Amino acid sequence: MKKLLLLTLLGLLSSTLFANDEVFLQNSSSSIPPNFERGTLPIPEDTQALKNIRVLIFPHTLKNDWRHGVPDNATTFKIKSPDSVIITDNKISQKITDATITFKNKTIYATVGKKKISFNSPITFTAKRPILIERLGNETKSNSYYGKFKVGINESGLYIVNTIDMENYLLGVVPSESSASWPIESLKAQALAARSYALYHLLNTKTNKDWDVDDTARYQVYTGINHRKPSTDKAVNDTAGEVITYNGEVIVAFFHSYSGGYTDSAKNIFGSNEAPYCDISTEVFTRDHLRENLSKSSQWIVESRMVWKKSEIIKKLKERADTAQRFKNFDINGELSFNILTTNVNFDSARDFELIQGDNREEIYFRDFRAALGWSNFKGYHYYFEDETPTEVTIKGYGWGHHVGMSQWGAYMMSKYFDYKYDDIIKHYYHNIEITKI
């Protein structure tokens, strides 16, 4: 039984701003939900096939990825290795250290100095020591990796898949999804969620795919060895082999940065009944308490505001394919008002609302409105309207991410101020689950 009142008072008295602003630069990423048909998957008795995971590490295509930079030029990359590696296409093999990799048609070329070596696609190589994969025009965001590698050609150009032991993969995930300076119990909770999330995708991989996950926030962020720290290594090692299960099957362990005060259900946010273990959980700390732990530049994690021109809102609704027909009679330069019909539980945020312009009234759902205006323009799914003028409206929201599953800043606060251990954190955010060793 947690002595919440006493610990809350102690926490409020002792909470201070972080000394190292690196914590704020390394804001955790949300795990973006996959297209999943089942919320749990059975774990096979023979777990040997689960030992390794295949990670797409090149190219990155997200428009704005703070860990990986801008989208990659998929026509070329460089390999820089401290040791010789043997590149092979199963017909010819070539020992190299540094090489520039390009392609034309179905041929991959490795340029070493003035020598250009051709290979049939795909090629493979193994690195026992970390090698640098240098990304053209994005060199400062390049990372180093070890393990097995496959380089192929698809409709986008070159791609690289890194096959690595699951636990070693997590050594590159946990410091990329949390800050290594966070309390160890919060890092262990992140390791457990990350392992469960990865195992689910490994089990859910289509047989015709070359990879199980990519290394961005579409799944969870992986940066090879570049951000490994002793604390995050310890978090992975201390929870080795542990996953979160529901009725004996591994779950999709959704996580996000901060819920805004309450996590939400997978049904409300994703429209799925398949993840009953992700339901509403109340944060054990207040928003003000979290604010005390954030720098001024990071206060938007708790609360965000964005001023929108009403003309721009109508323009986006008229341009988007799934809303254009419904808003065809709205005038971009006409007056516009909002009428909230229903709200989301606990948040008082808009759920169903009307856009009104003269005789035109059109109802829209909160997820559809957010999609039309652009996911990146909202910190979370829970928002409402305030400070409305004839030409502008302020959209205000709490939290960062999709609000489902584990709140990463919540895990931080629970471990730092409320003495929660990692299993307590996991059981707070995922309902009716067990922690299973495989």
Summary of the structure (lengths in Angstrom):
residues: 438
radius of gyration: 23.7
end to end distance: 28.9
largest distance: 72.9
contacts: 1450
relative contact order: 0.16
helix: 28%
strand: 34%
